[in-house]
Amino acid sequence: MLVRVKVERVTLDTATSRFVVILKDEKQNRWLPIVVGSTEAQAIALQLENIAPPRPLTHDLIRNLLELLDVNVVRVVVNDLRDNTYFALINLQCNGLSKEIDARPSDAIALALRMKAPIYIEEEVMRKAAIAEGATPIEETDDDLAPGDRLEQLNIDLINAVQEERYEEAARIRDEIKKVKSHLREKAT
């Protein structure tokens, strides 16, 4: 299943000095942070702000070529997450034929914004990596207080990282929460 998202903003993760694109799922109030390079962050930010550079950037050149060749970008899909690396597909249509090409999510997003194409995320990727806005600490009923306390502290740390726009750290904390929950489930069985 695909989840339609919009680019909420491009921001600098102050903890790591890396740029992050925030994709927002408005229906379920989730967001997906994706770390991008500075060039791609600039290309996305300029398009979000409707600022035309004096000379075409690479993504503008691609848009111009696609338009000249009468190729339509149907949609962009962030379709996988492996080893902390996101993958994307650009769906193209030309003369009634559909093609998909592999792309980095940052390039796919920059192109989608220029072509006014919708951006989607595979639900499985959202489940793996999205952070729910307004997340609250999880109530623990397990008798093992140390992991339960750890889980509660991690949830508090996650909320703080999100509020302070430290998205890479938030992703790391999210992964740690999953490990602790898995450990608790294993102990329960």
C-alpha positions in Angstrom: 0.0 0.0 0.0 1.2 3.5 -0.8 1.0 6.5 1.5 0.8 9.9 -0.1 3.1 12.4 1.5 4.0 16.0 1.0 7.4 17.7 1.6 6.9 19.6 4.8 10.3 21.2 4.9 14.0 20.9 4.6 15.9 21.5 7.8 19.4 21.2 9.3 19.9 18.5 12.0 21.8 20.6 14.5 23.3 17.6 16.2 24.9 16.2 13.0 25.1 19.3 10.7 23.3 17.3 8.0 20.3 18.3 6.0 17.0 16.4 6.4 13.9 16.4 4.2 10.7 15.9 6.2 7.9 14.0 4.4 4.5 14.3 6.1 1.7 11.8 6.0 -1.2 14.0 6.8 -3.8 11.2 7.2 -2.1 9.4 10.0 0.0 12.3 11.3 3.3 10.6 10.7 6.5 12.0 9.3 9.5 10.5 7.7 12.9 12.2 8.0 15.4 11.4 5.2 19.0 12.7 5.3 20.0 14.3 2.1 23.1 16.0 0.7 23.5 19.8 0.8 23.1 20.1 -3.0 19.8 18.1 -3.0 18.6 20.0 0.1 19.2 23.3 -1.8 17.4 22.0 -4.9 14.4 20.9 -2.8 14.3 24.1 -0.7 14.5 26.4 -3.7 11.6 24.6 -5.3 9.5 24.7 -2.1 10.1 28.4 -1.9 9.4 29.0 -5.6 12.8 30.5 -6.1 14.2 30.2 -9.6 18.0 30.0 -9.7 19.7 32.2 -12.3 20.9 29.1 -14.2 19.2 25.7 -14.3 20.2 23.2 -11.6 20.6 19.5 -12.4 16.9 18.8 -11.5 15.7 21.7 -13.6 17.7 20.3 -16.5 16.1 16.9 -16.1 12.7 18.5 -15.9 13.4 20.5 -19.1 14.6 17.3 -20.9 11.6 15.3 -19.8 9.2 18.1 -20.9 11.0 18.4 -24.3 10.7 14.7 -24.8 7.0 14.7 -23.7 7.7 12.4 -20.8 5.4 12.7 -17.8 6.5 11.9 -14.2 3.5 10.0 -12.9 4.7 9.7 -9.4 7.7 9.1 -7.1 7.7 6.3 -4.6 10.1 5.8 -1.7 9.9 2.1 -1.9 12.5 0.5 0.3 14.8 1.0 3.4 17.8 -1.3 3.7 20.8 -0.8 6.0 19.6 2.8 6.8 19.5 3.7 3.1 16.3 4.7 1.4 15.5 3.7 -2.2 13.0 5.4 -4.6 11.5 4.8 -8.0 10.4 7.4 -10.5 7.4 6.3 -12.5 7.5 7.8 -16.0 5.0 7.7 -18.9 5.7 8.3 -22.5 3.6 7.5 -25.6 1.4 5.2 -23.5 4.4 3.3 -22.1 5.2 3.2 -18.4 8.7 2.8 -17.0 10.2 2.9 -13.6 13.7 4.1 -12.9 15.7 3.7 -9.7 16.7 6.9 -8.0 18.0 8.3 -4.7 15.0 9.7 -2.8 16.5 13.2 -2.7 16.7 13.3 -6.5 13.3 11.8 -6.9 11.7 14.3 -4.5 13.5 17.3 -6.2 12.2 16.1 -9.6 8.7 15.4 -8.3 8.4 18.9 -7.0 9.5 20.4 -10.3 7.1 18.2 -12.3 4.3 18.6 -9.8 4.1 14.8 -9.4 2.8 13.1 -6.3 5.2 11.6 -3.8 4.4 8.3 -2.1 6.0 6.1 0.5 5.5 2.3 0.8 3.6 1.6 4.0 6.2 -0.9 5.0 8.9 1.8 4.9 6.6 4.1 7.0 6.2 1.3 9.5 9.9 0.8 9.7 11.0 4.4 9.9 8.2 6.9 10.4 7.9 8.8 13.6 4.4 9.6 14.8 3.9 13.3 15.6 2.8 13.8 19.2 4.2 10.4 20.3 3.7 9.8 24.0 5.6 7.6 26.3 4.4 4.0 26.3 2.8 2.6 29.4 4.7 -0.5 30.5 2.9 -3.3 32.3 5.9 -5.7 32.3 7.3 -6.6 35.7 10.8 -6.1 34.5 11.2 -2.5 35.5 14.7 -1.8 34.1 13.7 -2.4 30.4 10.3 -0.7 31.0 12.0 2.3 32.5 14.5 2.3 29.6 11.6 2.2 27.2 9.9 5.1 28.9 13.1 7.1 28.9 13.7 6.4 25.2 10.2 7.6 24.3 10.8 10.8 26.2 14.2 11.2 24.4 12.4 10.6 21.1 9.9 13.4 21.8 12.6 15.8 22.8 14.7 14.9 19.7 11.7 15.5 17.4 10.8 18.8 19.1 14.4 20.0 18.8 14.6 18.9 15.2 17.4 16.4 15.8 16.0 13.9 13.3 18.9 11.7 12.8 19.1 11.1 16.6 15.3 10.6 16.6 15.7 7.8 14.0 18.4 6.2 16.1 16.2 6.4 19.3 13.3 4.9 17.3 15.5 2.0 16.3 16.5 1.5 20.0 12.9 1.5 21.1 12.2 -1.3 18.6 15.0 -3.3 20.0 13.8 -2.9 23.6 10.2 -3.8 22.6 11.5 -6.9 20.8 13.5 -7.9 23.9 10.5 -7.4 26.1 8.3 -9.5 23.8 10.9 -12.3 23.8 11.1 -12.3 27.6 7.3 -12.5 27.8 7.2 -15.7 25.7 
